[in-house]
Amino acid sequence: LLINRTYGQNIEEEWQDIVDVVDKTLDSRRMGTELRLVSNNRLWNKTNRTTLGYQFEYEDYNETRQFSQYFPAAAKRGMIFKDAESSRTFNSLYLQDELELSDTLTATAGLRYDHVAIDLENLLDPTGSRDSDFSQFSPKAGLAWNLTPDLSLFVNLGTGFKAPVGAQIATNPDIEPEEAINYELGVKTSLFDRAYLQVSLYRTDLDSQLVMVPDEGGEGTFHFENAGESRMQGVEVEADIDLAYGFSLIGSYTYNESYYVDFVDYAMDYSDNDLPWQPKHKTALELRYAHDSGFGCSLISRWVGTQWLDNENSYEQDAYNLVDAKLKYSRGIFEGSLTLRNLFDTDYVAAGENWGGGDIYLTPGDPLTMYGEITLHF
């Protein structure tokens, strides 16, 4: 079975006097494709499933920012402080194998190689332009044990890799990729062949996490650097209920504890502080309809709880709820979908920047947005 997924995105934004202090223009494009070859075979006379995949993605952007006429420091009003063009080329090759060791035990092993190339052109300061390359192998392994036909346990161990983007490299040429080790233990069960439930405990240990901090002694400037160590752990609950007549209800809940284990910056010790932009509680609820003709639709509600906006845990973002709608059609090798995100155009905060001086400058989340996706299964 050969599966191909191709996608693209184009964003043009112009924010005037955003939160009264910054004018911003952004033009970005992203495109990519993913190929997966899935083979069901026999290995050592046992049932085996092998997946070989390749993913390519290219992204470029041009961003300009300047302090508006309302910026607190009068001397900086009207000054352009960011004007940069950047491109990112991402290539990934991965292999995964699932082997049924017995009627009740299945082992999974995988290996992924990622390579990221970034070309940054700083139009304000050419000495800040640079090319950067990052690459890493990431292994993973897991076991699944079927206790009964309706109950199974699973355990997974894996590693992760996240390269910095051009905007982060522009502020710190010595910044390194973020690395993670992931642990997961869980249980899956089905009830009366109409309901499915999964509960899992997880923990992620991060090394050199990419974080943003204000420059020492200055207002209006900041940089990215690698935090020492941080951790995310919690529980995830997922449920899927077949309601009848093609309708189903899918829900999830996540409780997440995330904090710095060891991070000191400019004599500020953030150790034991919660990570910014990591809500403790998240829920999602989806009402889905699927017809035998291949047509389907969904209505999705996504609730995000309160979260800290800065490393000091001094600014808290209120909880918010977003609603999405999705249309889907599949026939033969073709699968297409059209999604409306943030259907009711809800105002919410997507990011925050601590530039020092006692203020955090906020970036609004995406308004009502439409995007499409096409997938071909060969």
Protein Blocks (a to p, Z undefined) as FASTA:
>chain_A
ZZddddddddddddehihhlaccddddddddddddddddddeehiacddddddddddddd
dddddddfkbfblmlgoiafbdcddddddddddddddddfbfkbccdddddddddddddd
dfklmmlgccdddddddddddddddfbfkbccddddddddddddfklmmmomkbccdddd
dddddddddehhlaccdddddddddehiacddddehiahiacddddfbdcdddddddddd
debghiacdddddddddddfbdceehiafehiacehiafbdcddddddddfkopacdddd
dddddddfbfnopaccdddddddddddddehjbccddddehklopacdfbdcdeejoiac
ddddddddddddddddZZ
